[in-house]
Amino acid sequence: MNELAKKPRTLVGQVVSTGMDKSIAVLVERIVEHPLYRKYVRKSSKILAHDENNECNEGDMVAIEQCRPISKSKSWRLQQIIDRATQV
């Protein structure tokens, strides 16, 4: 493997929707400092990711990695399921 090859960008988030075929919506949260007030604020993004085998459920914690564009709104794919949601 080439030593200069870049690793794909990886994010961790919670699955919030699985209603689509082979797609999941993942909520990724980050903490940023407000530029004026210096208070830390939680910001979130909802990212669509490719789930080839439809193996995720809502509430799962997953790792997603950036990839080539799969569709108009999907440029991420499921890397692994970190924690399964508890079924009540």
C-alpha positions in Angstrom: 0.0 0.0 0.0 1.2 3.5 -0.8 2.3 5.3 2.3 1.0 8.6 0.9 -2.5 7.3 0.3 -5.1 9.2 2.3 -7.4 7.5 4.7 -11.1 8.2 4.1 -12.7 10.7 6.6 -14.6 8.9 9.3 -17.4 10.2 11.5 -19.5 8.6 14.3 -23.2 9.3 14.7 -26.6 7.9 15.6 -29.0 6.5 13.0 -32.2 8.6 13.0 -34.0 7.1 9.9 -33.9 3.8 8.0 -37.0 4.3 5.9 -35.1 4.3 2.6 -33.8 1.3 0.7 -30.1 0.8 1.2 -29.8 4.2 2.9 -29.6 5.5 6.4 -29.8 9.1 7.9 -27.1 9.6 10.5 -27.1 12.5 13.0 -23.5 13.6 13.6 -22.9 16.1 16.5 -19.9 18.3 17.1 -19.0 20.8 19.7 -17.8 24.3 18.5 -16.8 27.4 20.4 -18.9 30.5 19.8 -16.5 33.1 18.3 -17.8 36.0 20.4 -19.1 34.5 23.7 -16.6 31.7 24.0 -19.3 29.3 25.0 -19.3 25.8 23.6 -22.3 25.0 21.5 -23.5 21.7 20.2 -24.1 21.6 16.4 -25.5 18.7 14.4 -25.6 17.5 10.8 -27.8 14.9 9.3 -25.9 12.9 6.7 -27.2 10.3 4.3 -25.1 7.1 4.1 -25.2 4.0 2.0 -26.1 0.8 3.9 -25.7 -2.0 1.4 -27.4 -4.8 3.4 -30.0 -2.8 5.3 -28.5 -4.0 8.6 -28.9 -0.8 10.7 -31.9 0.1 12.9 -32.9 3.5 14.3 -30.9 4.4 17.4 -27.7 2.4 16.4 -24.4 4.1 16.8 -22.4 3.8 13.6 -19.2 4.8 12.0 -19.4 6.1 8.4 -16.7 6.9 5.9 -16.5 9.3 3.1 -16.5 7.8 -0.4 -17.2 8.7 -4.0 -20.7 10.1 -4.7 -23.2 7.3 -4.9 -26.2 9.5 -5.6 -27.1 13.2 -5.5 -27.1 13.3 -1.7 -25.1 10.3 -0.7 -21.3 10.5 -0.4 -20.8 8.4 2.7 -21.0 4.6 3.3 -21.5 2.6 6.4 -18.2 1.4 7.9 -19.3 -0.4 11.0 -22.0 -0.6 13.6 -20.5 0.4 16.9 -23.4 -0.2 19.2 -26.9 -1.6 18.6 -30.0 0.1 19.9 -31.8 -1.6 22.7 -35.2 -2.9 21.7 -37.8 -2.0 24.3 
